[in-house]
C-alpha cells in the first residue's frame, strides 16, 4: 500500500498470458526502446501481450524483482495488477485500441489464452492463493499498512 510522501518509481515492460516478460525502470530506456516494446506487444497480441507502465514504491518493486528472480512471472504480474501496490498504470500496444488493451490487462495472466502454449499447460487453473487473497494479503500486509 502506498504511504503518503513515499517515493515512487515508474517501471515498464511487457506482460502477457504467461505473466511478466520484462520489467525495467522507465527512465533507464530511450523513447525508441519504448516504441520497440510497444511494437513487440502489438505483434504478440495472440498472447494478450501489453506494454505497461506502473508507479511502484521501492518495497513493491523489490517484491516484483524477487518474484522474477524465483521465476514466478505470474505472481509478479499479480503485484502490478493490485491497485494497492500500483494504483497508477497504463497499457499500450501498437495497433490496438484502449478497450482491447484494458480487457487484456484484466484477462492475464492465464497461459491457456496463448494459442501456442504447450500441452503441459492445458487446463491451467490459477493457484487458489491468487484467487482467494490479494497480493498484499499474501505478502503479509494489512489494510492499515
N, C-alpha and C positions, 0 to 999 in steps of 0.2 A: 504494500500500500504506500502511496506517496505521502510524504510528510512535508508540510509547508516549508518552503525555502530549501528543500533538498535538491541538490544539483542533479540535473538530468542530462543525458547524452543521447543524441539521435543515432540510431543504428539502422542499417538497411541490409537487404539481401533478397533471396528468392526462397519462397516456401511453396510446397506443393502437396500432393496426396500422401507423400511419404514423410512429411514434416519439414524441418528447416534444411535447406540445401546450402545456404550461405548466410553469414552473419558478420558484419563489419561496421566499424564506425563510419558514419556518413561523411564526416569531414576528412576522412583518410583517402577518399576516392575522388577522381576527377569527374566532371559532368559527362564526359564521353563514356566513362565506366558505368555510370548510372544508365545511360542510354543502352549500353550493351546488355546490362542486366534486365532492363525492361524488354529489350528485343528477345532475349533468351526466354523470358517468361511468356511473352506473346507467342513464341514458336513452340512452346510446350503446354499449350492450353489443354491438351488431351488429359494432362495430369492435374488440371486446375491450378497451374503454376501462376503465381503472382509475385511481382516485385513489391516489397513492403518497406515502409519507414516507420519506426516506432521510437518514442521517447522513453528511456528507461533510466532508473537510478542505478548507481553502482552495484547495489545489492542484487537487483533483478538481472542486470547484465552478467554478473558473476554466476548467478543461478543458470542462466541460459548457456553460458560458456561451459559450465560444469556438465550440463546435460549433453551438449555436443561432444565434449571430450569422452563421455561414457558411451557415446553412440546412440543416445536416446533423443533422436531428432524429433520424434512425435511430441514428447513432453516439452522439449524446448519451444516448439511452436505453441503448445497449450499455454505456456507462460506468456508469450506475446499476445495471445488472444484474450487473456484475462484482463478485463478493464481495470481491475485494481492494481495490476502490475504495469500495464501500458495503456493508460487512459486515452492517449492520443496516438493515432496511427493512420496510415494512408496506404493504399494499394494501387498498383497500376500494371499494365502490360500493353505493349504496342498493339494497336488494332482492336482493342476491347473497350466495351462501354462500362461505365461505372457500376451499373446494376449487376452485370455479369461478374465483375471482379469481387464485389462485396458478397455476392452469393457464393463464389468460390472460397472466399476467406472463411465463411461460415461452414462450408462443407468439409474443408480439410482440417486435420489430417484424416485420411481414410484411404489406405493403399488399394482398396477394391475399386476406387474411382479411376485408377490407372489402367487403361485398356491393355497395356503391355506388361502388367505385373505377372510375376512368376506363379506357378501352381502352388508353391508353399504359402502364398498369401491368400489363396482362395478362402472365402468365408471369414476374412479378418473381422474381428469384433474388438472394439477398444477395450482395454482392461477396465474393470469396474471402477478402479480408482479415478480414471479420467471422467467417468460419467457421474459418479456419486459425490465427488468432492471438488471444490475449487482448487486451483493451483496454490493459492495462499494457504488453504487448509492443509494440503498435502505437505507443504514446506513448513508447517507449524506456526503460521502467522495467524493471529486472531484479528477480529474486526477492529479492536482498539489500536492495533499497531499502525 
